[in-house]
Amino acid sequence: MAKRGGSSQQWLQRHVADEYVKRAQADGYRSRAAYKLLEINDRDHLLHSGQVVVDLGATPGGWCQVAVKKVGGKGQVFGLDILPMSSIAGVNFIQGDFREDEVMEELLSALENQPVDLVLSDMAPNITGLKAVDQSKSMYLTELALDFSRQTLKPGGDFLVKTFQGEGFDEYSREMKKCFTKVVVRKPKASRPQSREVYLLGRGYKA
């Protein structure tokens, strides 16, 4: 138990000293993850005025905050998560599991049959510390996100998903390449260097 407490204390100290945590607090973002999306967007120009965007695993809302600013009043942002999220002006948040028909129907109803321009997924499983288990859970979430994209993206739409390098990663990349005209890997600076976390970006959905 003492060991776990020490580890938690080290994480807390690292978190408090983190450059991006400090920036998020200063800039009013709910999480340091906002800077991952901002950096990828600066490079790849994903977000534009008037877009319809869906953010999977939206809580606490950092990515929704970025998206709603970028799409402006003419755009729409929909956030989904099994956890609650405090409201963000301009974001239509649905709490629930998108694997459930009821939740999916609620989203499709809110979309009013509009095709989606961009699907974002920063989902990650609860970490057990067992590498093989965590990797399997992570890849399962990425597969769900890709299935969701296939159901909702318009032709030519884009998909950005968090994944972790390891077992299943190469197969998943190949599956994405079947669905998109271009697939690239992004490792933003805000993603901790020691983490196996990377983002796969699919451009130009082949409906």
N, C-alpha and C positions, 0 to 999 in steps of 0.2 A: 504493500500500500504506500509506503514511504517513497518508493521508487516512482510510482505513478504520480504522486504529489509533486515530486521534484521535476518530473517531466512536464507536468502541467504548468508549474511555475516558470520553467524555462520558456515554454511556448508563450506564456503571458508576457514575459519580459521582452521576448523577440517581437511579439505583436505590438506592444506599446512603443517600441523603438523603431518600428517599421516606417520607412519613408512614405509609403503609399497609404498607410493607416493615418498618418499625420495629415497628408494632403487631402484625404477623404473628409476628415473632420473639418479642415479649413475650408474646403470647397462645398461642403454640404451634401456630399454623397454618402449613401447609407453603407457602402462597403468599398473596400480597396479594389474589388473586382471591377468597378466602374472604369478604372484606368486600363484594364486589359482590353475592354471593348473600345475605349477611346483610341488606344494605340492601333488596334487592328483597323478601326474605321479610318484613321488618318492615312493608313497605308493602302487600304483596299476600297475605300469609299463605298461602304455598304449602305449607309443610312442617308436617306434623301427626303426632302420635303414631300409630304403627301402620301408616303408609303403606309401600307398596312403591315404591322410587325407583330409577331407572336413571340413571347419570351417564356420558355419552359423552365420551371424551377426558378421562378422570378424572385422569391423572397431572399433577402430583405428588400430588394428593389433597386439596387445600384444600376443594373443594366436597363431597367425600365426608365430610370431617371435620365440616362444618357439618350435612350431611344426617343422619349417623348420630346426632348429638346430638339433633336435632329429632324423629326418628321413634321413638327410644327402643328398648327391648328388644323391644317387640311389632312393631316395623317391620323392614324389610329394605332394605339399600342394596346395589346391584350397580354396580360400576365397570368400565368397559371402556376399553382404550387399546392402541394398537399398541406403546407403550413400556412397560417394566416400572414397577411402583409398589411401594414398600415397604408392607408390610401395615399395615392399620388395623383395630383391633378392631371387629367388627361389620360390616365391609364384605367382600362377596364380590367379589373382583377377578378379572377374566378378561383375560388379555393376548392381543390379537389384533385383527384387522380385522373389524368386524361386517358388512362386505359379504360376507364369506366364509361359505358355508353351514355349515361346521364350527363356526365361532365363534358364529354365530346359534343353532345347535342346542344348543351348550353353555349359552348363556344361557337359552334356553327350558327346557332341562332343569333348570337351577338354579332357575328361577322356579316350576317344578312347576305349570305352567298357570295360575298366578295372574296376573290382569290387573294392569297397572302403573298406579299413581296419578299418577306424575309422571316425565317424562323431562326431564333436564337435559343441555344441550350447551354446553360452553365451548370447543369445538374451534376451532382456527385453523390455517391452513396455515403451512408454513415460508415466511417472507417473502423474496421475491427483490429487492424494491425497485422492481420494475416494477409500477406501479399497476394496469394493466389485467389483468396476469397474476395478481397477488395477489387482486384482486377476484373474478376468475373462479374461482380455487381456493377462495376463501372461500365463495362462493355454492354451489359444488358440495357442500361439506361440510354446509352448512345444508340443502340438498335431501336429502342422505342421512339427516340427523337427522330431518327431517320424515317421510320414508318409514318410518324405524324407528318413529317414534311411531305412525303409522297401523297398524303391525303389532302393537304391544304395548299401547297405552293402553286403559284401560277407558273405557266411555261416561262423559263428564263429567270425564275426566282432564285434566291440564294439561301444558304443554310450554313450557320456557324455553330459548331458543337465542341464542347470540351470533352477530351478523351485522355487516356493515360497510355503511354508507351509500354508495351508488354504483350502478353499473350492475347491474340485476337485483334491487335491493332492493325496489322498488315491486311488481314482479311476484311476488316471493316473499311479500310481505305479503298480496297478494290471494289467493294460493294458501292461505296459512294461514287466511284468513278463511272459506274454503270448508269448512275442517276444524273450526273452533272457533267457539263462540258469541260470543266476544269476543277481540280481539287488541289489545294495547297495546304501546307502545314505552317502554322504560326505559333511562335513562342514569345509572347509579349514580355517586356522587361518587368512588368508588374507580377508576372508568374514567377514564383520563387525558383531560383536556379537549381536547387537540389530536388525540386519536384519533378516527377515524370509527366506532369501535366503539359499537354499541348492542345492546340485548337486546330481542328480540321475545318477548312472553308470550302464549301461547294458553290461554284458559280454556274449560273445558267442551267436551271433545272430542265431536264429532258422529259417533259410530261408524256 
